[in-house]
Each structure stands twice: as structure tokens, then as C-alpha cells.
Amino acid sequence: MKLIKFFFIIFITLPSSIKADLNQELYLELKKGDKLIFIRHAYAPGGGDPENFDINNCGTQRNLSEEGREQAKEIGNFFLKNDIPIFKVFSSEWCRCKDTAKLAFTNFETKDFLNSFFSAKFAKNRDKQMLDLKNYVDKFKGDKNLIFVTHYVVISEALDYAPSSGEIVIADKNFNKIGSIEIDF
């Protein structure tokens, strides 16, 4: 019976040890800089955007909930607490992304190549946006991390990965996913 308890304890603690090692490796990668950091906007209930969507009117868009606003602040706290080097923060022009970027980092610029192409209205932009994103990264010569606050579809297309709301996804400059960090909401 003692042997069974011993193996049970080992079995339970093993996954958390592995997770801690992976987080340490990921942390070291972030500290090195020179990474692409994709952040899916913080929690905004629902999916897609209303038919009357207007990029210049947040009232026509799906927006962050109070939990999403807190999640965005936690994203920023993660970068501050861990002293992660950041070259620049870029955001989609959608309000939920801009709000995430503002609450997390304060300073950011918008880039249309980070905009959603989920709806049929914007699907035609997908290939151009992905090309513009890759061209921007190819031309970037800095040694700090680039942060992109964007949407599920952009991250999924760029990295072949399905992020949750507020998830931080780290990749190299060849768009190879290195790891991810989920921030609860």
C-alpha cells in the first residue's frame, strides 16, 4: 500500500514539475528577446462581430467584459513582473484588441495586418494581411520582443495554433511556435 501511495504522489507531482521546467525555459526564451509574441485579445464574450460592425465605433463591436479588462491588466503585469524586453506593441484596429493593448501596455500602435478576417466581409483580406505581417517581421532588425495583440484567426493562420482569450503565444521569427502562457480571466 505504501508503494502505491509513493507512486501516486510521484505521478501527481511529475506533471507539475515538467510544467515548471517548461515555463522556466519559456521564460528564458522571452528574456533573450528577439521573439514574436502574439496575444489574443482578452476575454470578449461571444464570437465574431455584429452585422453593423464599424471599425471606428466601439459600440458596434464585441468588446471586453469586466473579466476581460482585468485579464488584460494581468497580461501587462506578467510582462512587468518578469521584466520581459519589449521593442514595440502592435494591435489590431478592433476595439477589443486596442483595449487589451492599452490596459496591458499603455503604449501601442495599430497595424491593419493584425485585423480579424473572421467574417465574410473581411475574409478577402487574409492573404494580404499574412503577407504584410511576414514582410514586417522579415524587415525587423531589433533584438527585443515584438508584441502583436490580435485575433484568434490571425494567430491560427500565422502559427497553426488555436489560442484562448488572452493567451500569450511565443514564436521565433520564422513563425515557429515555441510555447504559450494562459492568463486566466
N, C-alpha and C positions, 0 to 999 in steps of 0.2 A: 504494500500500500504506500509506504514511504517513497519507493521508487517511482510509482505512478504520480504522486504529488510533485516529486522533483522534476520529472519530465514535463508535467503540466505547467509548472512555473517557468521552466526554460522555454517551452513552446509559447507561452503568453508574452514573455519579455523579449523574445528574439525579434519579432516584427518591429517593436518599438525601437530596439537598438539599431536595426537596419535603417529604419526611417530616420533616426537621429544622424547616422553616418551620412545618409544621402543628403539630408538638409545641410550638414556641415560642408559637404562637397559643393553643393549648390551655392551656399553662402560664399565659399572661397571663389567660385566662378564669378559671382556678382561683384565681389570686392576687386577682382582683377580688372574688371571693366571690359570694354570692347565687345559688349553683348547687345543683342536686340531684346528688349523687354516689352512684350505685348501684354497689355492689361485689358481684359474685357470689362466694359463699364460696370460699375457697381449695380446692385440689385434694383431693377426697374420692373415691377410686376407686369405680367402679360407677355405678349410676343408681337413682333413687328411694330408697325405704326398705323394710326388711323388713316382712312382714305383721304381725309382733308389735310394730311401732313404738309407743313410748310417749314422749311429749314430755318426760316427767320422768326418763327413763332413757337416758342416752347409750349404754349397752350395747346398746340395741335399735335404734340409728340408724346410718346411714352416717356415718363420721367422717373427719376429716382424716388423711391419711397423713403420714409424716415430711416428705415433699416439700411437702405442703400446709401444714404448720406453718411451714416455712421460707419458703414463699411468702407466708404471712400476715405474717410479720415483715418481709419485703421491702416489702409494701404499706405498712406503717406507716413504714418507713424512707423511702419515696418522699415521704410527706406531711411528715415531719420535715425531710428534706434540703432540700425545696423551700419550707418554711415556708408551707404552704397553710393559710389560715384556716378553722377548723372551729367551727361553732356546737355541734353535738352529733352523736354517733354512735348510730344505732339499729340493732338487729339483730333478725332473725327469732328465734323461740324455739327453733329447731332447734339442736342442739349444734354442728354444723359451722359454722354462722353465728356463734354466740356465741364459739366458739373462735377463729374468724377475727378477730372484733371485738376480743377480749381480747388476742390476740397482736399485732395491728396497732396498736391504740389504747389499750389498758388499760381505759379507762372507756367504758361504753356502757349503753344502756337497751334493753330488748326491747319490740317492738311486734308484736302479733299480725297486723296488716295486712301484715307482711313475710313471714309464714309461707308455706311451699310449699303449693300446691294441685295438685301433680302427680298424686298418687294419687287414685283414685276416692273414697276415704274423705274427702278434703278438697276435692274439686273444687267442691262446693256452696258453698264459702266465697269463691270467686273474685270474684264481682261485689261483694260487701260489702267485701272487702279492698281492692279497687281504689278503691271509693268512699271508704272510710276514709282511704286513702293520699292521694287527691286533696284531700279535705277538710282533712287535716292540713297539706298543703302550702299550700292556699289561705289558711289561718289564720296561717301562719308569717310573721312580720314582720321577722325578723332579716336582717342583711346579710352574714353569713358563710355558708359552705357547710354543707349538711345531708348527712350520710353515712348511707346505707341499706345494711347488709350483708344480703344476701338471696339468693334463688334464681333460677335460670335462668327459671322460669315467670313470676315476678313482674316481672323486668326485661323479658322478652319481651312481656308483656301491657302494661306501662306505657309502654314506649318503642318497641315493634315492632322489637326488636333482639335478636339471639341472642348472648349473651356466653359467653366461655370461662371456665373456672375461674380465679378471682382477678382477672378483668378489671375495670378501673375504667371506668365509663361515666358521662360527664358530660352533664347535660341542664339546660335552663333550667326555670323554674318552671311553664312550660306543657307540660312533658314532651317538649320537642323535643330530640333527641339532638344534642349539639354535637361530641362526639368520644369516643374511648376510648383507654385505655392498657392494654396487656397486660403483666402481670408474670409472667415465666417461673417454672416450677417444675421 
